[in-house]
Amino acid sequence: MNKVILMGRLTRDPDIRQSQGENAMTIARYTLAVDRRFRRNGAEQQADFINIVAFGKSAEFIEKYAHKGTKLVVSGRIQTGSYTNKDGQKVYTTDIVAEDQEFAESKSSAGSYQGDSGSAYIPREEPSGIDDGFVNVPDGIDEELPFN
């Protein structure tokens, strides 16, 4: 099985291209900054910079709605490859091929962040009301719960 799930922010606006040929499609390339889970002895938060590639409708979604700073959850698969650069050296690549991409925060929780382009986060339809499907547990009920 080859499955990857990542959450992070775009480090810059995505690179959008169109493939050539009879069945041309949109291709989006972008990099996610993914925070590492643990810090070492008071060190600053570190991040990994993961290259993502999306094709077709997924790429069109990225082109339309994503920009520097957008927080996304991406699931997909790892794909490795290689090519020979202009100096004749073999270069190995590792990319995540996006299969599913979702916003990781709502417009309201994104705050006032703006990317270099000055555009704000992409508007999303917010659910009406605050019914999130969870029920508040009343105070003092801890002893009645079957686990502690």
C-alpha positions in Angstrom: 0.0 0.0 0.0 1.3 3.5 -0.9 -0.8 6.2 1.0 0.3 9.5 2.4 -1.7 12.1 4.3 -0.2 15.5 4.9 -1.4 18.8 6.4 0.5 22.0 5.8 0.7 25.4 4.2 1.7 26.3 0.6 5.1 27.9 0.6 4.3 29.9 -2.5 1.7 30.2 -5.2 1.3 26.9 -7.2 3.0 26.5 -10.5 0.3 25.8 -13.1 1.0 24.3 -16.5 -1.0 22.7 -19.4 0.2 19.4 -20.8 0.6 19.1 -24.5 -1.1 16.8 -26.9 -4.6 15.7 -27.8 -5.8 15.1 -24.3 -4.2 18.2 -22.7 -4.8 18.6 -18.9 -3.9 21.0 -16.2 -0.9 20.1 -13.9 -0.3 21.9 -10.6 2.9 21.7 -8.6 3.3 23.2 -5.2 5.2 22.7 -2.0 3.6 22.1 1.5 5.5 23.1 4.6 4.5 20.4 7.1 5.4 21.0 10.7 7.3 18.2 12.4 5.5 16.7 15.3 8.2 16.9 18.0 10.8 19.5 19.0 14.2 18.7 20.4 15.1 20.3 23.7 13.6 23.7 23.2 14.5 24.0 19.6 12.4 26.0 17.2 9.6 24.3 15.3 10.9 22.6 12.2 9.1 21.8 9.0 9.6 19.4 6.1 8.9 20.8 2.6 7.0 18.3 0.6 6.6 18.6 -3.2 3.0 17.9 -4.4 1.8 17.4 -8.0 -1.9 17.4 -8.9 -3.5 16.5 -12.3 -6.7 17.4 -14.1 -9.6 18.5 -11.9 -7.4 18.4 -8.8 -5.0 20.8 -10.4 -7.8 23.1 -11.6 -9.0 23.2 -7.9 -5.6 24.3 -6.8 -5.2 26.8 -9.5 -8.5 28.4 -8.6 -8.5 28.3 -4.8 -5.0 27.9 -3.4 -2.2 30.4 -2.9 0.8 31.0 -0.7 -0.2 30.3 2.9 -3.3 28.3 2.2 -3.6 25.4 4.7 -4.5 22.1 3.1 -4.9 18.5 3.9 -3.6 16.4 1.0 -3.8 12.6 0.6 -2.2 10.8 -2.2 0.7 8.5 -3.0 4.5 8.7 -3.1 6.0 8.6 -6.6 9.7 8.5 -7.3 11.4 9.3 -10.6 14.7 10.5 -12.1 15.9 12.6 -14.9 19.3 13.7 -16.3 19.9 17.5 -15.8 21.7 19.8 -18.3 25.1 18.9 -16.6 24.6 15.2 -17.4 24.0 14.3 -13.8 21.2 12.0 -12.8 18.7 13.6 -10.4 16.3 11.6 -8.3 12.9 13.0 -7.4 10.2 12.2 -4.8 6.7 13.7 -5.2 3.3 13.2 -3.7 0.7 12.7 -6.3 -2.4 14.3 -4.9 -5.6 12.2 -4.9 -7.6 14.3 -2.5 -7.1 17.9 -1.4 -9.2 19.8 1.2 -9.0 23.0 3.1 -7.6 22.5 6.6 -9.2 25.7 8.1 -12.2 27.8 7.6 -12.0 31.4 6.3 -12.8 32.7 9.8 -10.0 30.7 11.5 -7.5 31.8 8.8 -7.4 35.2 10.4 -6.1 38.1 8.4 -3.2 36.2 6.7 -2.6 37.4 3.2 0.0 36.0 0.8 2.4 38.1 -1.3 -0.4 38.6 -3.9 -2.5 40.4 -1.3 -5.4 38.1 -1.7 -7.2 36.7 1.3 -8.1 33.1 1.9 -10.6 31.5 -0.4 -14.2 32.0 0.8 -16.0 28.8 1.7 -19.6 28.3 2.5 -19.8 28.2 6.3 -22.3 25.9 8.0 -25.2 27.8 9.6 -25.4 27.7 13.3 -22.9 26.1 15.6 -24.2 22.5 15.5 -21.0 20.6 15.0 -22.5 17.2 15.9 -20.9 17.0 19.4 -22.7 17.1 22.7 -21.3 18.9 25.7 -20.7 16.6 28.6 -22.2 18.2 31.8 -19.9 18.9 34.8 -19.8 16.3 37.5 -20.7 13.3 35.2 -17.1 11.9 35.2 -17.9 9.1 37.7 -20.8 7.9 35.5 -18.6 7.4 32.5 -17.4 3.8 31.8 -13.8 5.0 31.3 -11.4 7.4 33.0 
